[in-house]
């Protein structure tokens, strides 16, 4: 079977981490990518779940802020009128 070269762009820090991981697993990056490709073709799907951490860091921070404001209502501004709130938000 003939071989071909493939160029992949990735963050240099990620590459170093992936190389270290592959070495710990006793294989090269080429072997790891070939394993991935063979499994994807055989199963005709991405062979692992792809998703984001839910909630992400920004959402976690927003939740933390709301919890603080609920514990101490003086930390945030409250409104009884939506129009006044929108006026402040758009100002």
Secondary structure by P-SEA (a helix, b strand, c coil): cbbbbbbbbccaaaaaaaaaaaaaacccaaaaaaaaaaaaaaaccccbbbbcccccaaaaaaaaaaaaaaaccccbbbbccaaaaaaaaac
